[in-house]
């Protein structure tokens, strides 16, 4: 029988939602000194904002900007629960930058 656990084997627990959290976001307050050196496909670090609430993106220690949106609260909770994330640049148009947030 497909989908039924074998006798003696416990069912597989559901995956943590943090391990599946993935979404696109526009970089807010992009920093030209970092954004101007990015290309589509580049990966940024996703970290908690050291100066307050929210999440910021960094590249080689330089602040690229922040992200906001409905999923950021869950992202903050997941980071606080020891999950790590990365932001991959998926669109660049001048100073406008869109990233995809995924677990590392």
Phi, psi and omega per residue, in radians:
X1 nan 2.126 3.139
X2 -1.315 2.394 3.081
X3 1.527 -0.185 3.114
X4 -1.647 2.378 3.101
X5 -1.199 2.566 3.072
X6 -1.276 2.606 3.085
X7 -0.991 2.337 3.127
X8 1.585 -0.259 3.117
X9 -1.800 2.153 3.121
X10 -1.205 2.621 3.086
X11 -1.117 2.630 3.121
X12 -1.252 2.238 3.124
X13 -1.185 2.648 3.112
X14 -1.122 2.600 3.133
X15 -1.189 2.587 3.082
X16 -1.152 2.321 3.137
X17 -0.979 -0.496 -3.141
X18 -1.145 -0.502 -3.137
X19 -1.311 -0.197 -3.141
X20 -2.004 0.012 -3.085
X21 -1.154 2.098 -3.131
X22 -2.665 2.315 3.139
X23 -2.839 2.867 3.063
X24 -1.714 2.583 3.114
X25 -2.598 2.600 3.034
X26 -1.553 2.378 3.107
X27 -1.291 2.135 3.110
X28 -1.636 2.615 -3.123
X29 0.829 0.908 -3.113
X30 -1.083 2.429 3.137
X31 -1.634 1.953 -3.064
X32 -0.960 -0.593 -3.105
X33 -1.157 -0.325 3.081
X34 -1.833 -0.848 -3.073
X35 -1.036 -0.646 -3.092
X36 -1.125 -0.307 -3.132
X37 -1.759 0.085 -3.103
X38 -1.601 2.713 3.029
X39 -2.302 2.754 3.048
X40 -1.007 2.316 -3.109
X41 1.751 -0.289 3.098
X42 -1.137 2.589 -3.107
X43 -1.940 2.305 3.123
X44 -1.954 2.715 3.049
X45 -1.433 2.420 3.080
X46 -1.843 2.037 -3.086
X47 -2.370 2.740 3.047
X48 -1.176 2.495 3.133
X49 -1.144 2.025 -3.118
X50 -1.218 -0.224 -3.106
X51 -1.841 0.307 -3.140
X52 2.633 -2.659 -3.082
X53 -1.413 2.795 3.030
X54 1.727 -2.960 -3.029
X55 -2.246 2.439 3.069
X56 -2.118 2.808 3.100
X57 -1.985 2.370 -3.131
X58 -2.239 2.633 3.039
X59 -2.332 2.054 -3.121
X60 0.916 0.697 3.115
X61 1.449 -0.137 3.128
X62 -1.638 2.407 -3.131
X63 -1.281 2.108 3.112
X64 -1.583 -0.523 -3.112
X65 2.668 -2.948 -3.126
X66 -2.154 2.980 3.020
X67 -2.261 2.590 3.082
X68 -2.372 2.909 3.094
X69 2.483 3.065 -3.041
X70 -1.118 -0.434 -3.094
X71 -1.596 -0.107 -3.075
X72 -1.163 -0.636 3.119
X73 -1.068 -0.742 3.091
X74 -1.158 -0.684 3.110
X75 -1.048 -0.780 3.110
X76 -1.051 -0.791 3.121
X77 -1.062 -0.716 3.140
X78 -1.173 -0.736 3.089
X79 -1.084 -0.712 3.096
X80 -1.158 -0.314 3.093
X81 -1.702 0.341 3.038
X82 1.329 0.384 2.999
X83 -1.582 2.508 3.125
X84 -1.942 2.499 -3.108
X85 -2.293 2.795 3.039
X86 -2.313 2.753 3.112
X87 -2.089 2.101 3.116
X88 -1.779 2.240 3.124
X89 -1.187 2.136 3.139
X90 -1.966 -0.294 3.127
X91 -2.687 2.344 3.063
X92 -2.339 2.279 3.080
X93 -2.553 1.631 -3.040
X94 1.119 -2.137 3.131
X95 -1.560 -0.041 3.131
X96 -1.491 2.186 -3.083
X97 -2.343 2.264 3.074
X98 -2.017 2.370 -3.127
X99 -2.174 2.774 2.986
X100 -1.936 2.148 3.136
X101 -1.584 2.230 3.128
X102 -2.484 2.727 3.017
X103 -1.129 2.617 3.073
X104 -1.308 nan nan
